[in-house]
Amino acid sequence: MAQPNHAALIIKLITERIDDDAAIDAAAVGMFTTDMAARLVQKRAEGRHGWWDEDTCTVQTLARMLRQFTEQGELLDAANLAMFLYCR
């Protein structure tokens, strides 16, 4: 089953000048969370795990990685790290 193209939906909503901020926000959140979840699946397959466990990955390590990925422009990875920190 093909993944929906959330970015195209957002562009469509904007270009059609739909005056519905909630619809645009919902589309953006849908796109973002779908992509975040897909990245988590990919990273688990690569052997990454344990963000919730202080013995495996400290808060300091997560914060360092967040800064690193943000500086590198890897915003999807940065978003997942921000989520990990938020949940910790």
Sequence and secondary structure as in RCSB ss.txt:
>XXXX:A:sequence
MAQPNHAALIIKLITERIDDDAAIDAAAVGMFTTDMAARLVQKRAEGRHGWWDEDTCTVQTLARMLRQFTEQGEL
LDAANLAMFLYCR
>XXXX:A:secstr
     HHHHHHHHHHTT   HHHHHHHHHHHHHHHHHHHHHHHHHTT   TT TTTS HHHHHHHHHHHHHTT H
HHHHHHHHHHHH 
